[in-house]
Amino acid sequence: MNVKNFYLVMAVFGTLVPWLFFGAFFAQHGPDIPLFLQSLFVNGAAGGFSADVLITILIFWVWSWRDAAERNVSRWWLVLPASFFVGLSLALPLYLYLRERG
């Protein structure tokens, strides 16, 4: 498997695994977005992890935006909805895949 295909496989994996957890949450609580966001910071462990990931996503956006401009990566903007609807586990391998495509 070449690195481009690895990134694509990891993008799929990085979508499915978080959505197993998100799906379980929404199956139990319904489409309660405020509760979902509140749950990200329900305790110190969850809050620390959530803050870490949110800060990392912000850094990734800035880096990937600049990198995409330098390398002429088409469809860079796809990482934005990917990070909002799934997270960095999709956005990062998706960007690396797009970067490998040229």
N, C-alpha and C positions, 0 to 999 in steps of 0.2 A: 504494500500500500504506500503510495507516495504521500508527501506531507499535505498536499492540497486536499486529497481525499480524507486524510486523517482529520483535518480541520472541519470538513463537512460532516463526517461521522460524529465528531465531538459537538458540533452545533446541534445536531439532532438529539444526541444524548443529553446535552445541556438544556434542551427544551423539555424533554420528556420527564426527567427526574424532578426538576422543580415543580412541574405541573402535576405530578402525582401528589405532592404535598399541597399545592394550591387547590387542586381538585377536591381533596379530602376536606380542606377547610371550607370551601364553598358548598360542598355537599352537606356539611354539618350546619353551617350558619347562613346559607343562602348568599345572594350577591351583596353582602353588606361590606362595601368598600371602607367606610370609616372604621368598622371593627377590624377589618384586615390590617389597615394601617396602624391602628392602635396596638394590635397584637405584635407588630414588629418590635415594639418597645415595651412589652408587657413586664419584663424584668431586666435586671442588669446584664445577664448573659445574652438575651435576645437583643437588647438595645445596643450592646457593644458590637455584636456581630452585624446587626443591621446598619449601624453607623459606619463600620468598617467598609462594608460593601457599597453603601451609598457614596462615601468619599472616593472609593476606588473607581466607581462608575464615572463620577465627575472627572477624575483625572484621566480615565480612559477616553472619554469624549474629547477632551482637549487634545490629548496626544494623537488620537486617531484622526481627528479633523486636520491637524497640521500634517501628519504623516500622509494622509490621503491627498492633500494638496500638493505635497512634494513629489509623491509617487504617481500622481494622476490615477488614483483608485476610483473607478466608477461605482456609483451607487453607495458611496460611503454612508449616506444618510440612513440606510437600512439599520444601522446599529442603534439609532435612536428609538424607533418603535420596538426593536428587539430587546433593548434594555428596560423599557417601560413595561412591556407585556410578559417578559420572562425574567431577564436579568443579565448579569455579566456572563453567566454560564452559556448563554446563547450569543450575546453581542460580541464577545472577544473572539471565539472561534469563527463566527461569521465574518468579522472584519478580516481576520487572518486569511480566511478562504478567499475573500474578495481581493485581498492584496496579492495573493498567489496567482489569481487569474490575470492580473495585469491591467 
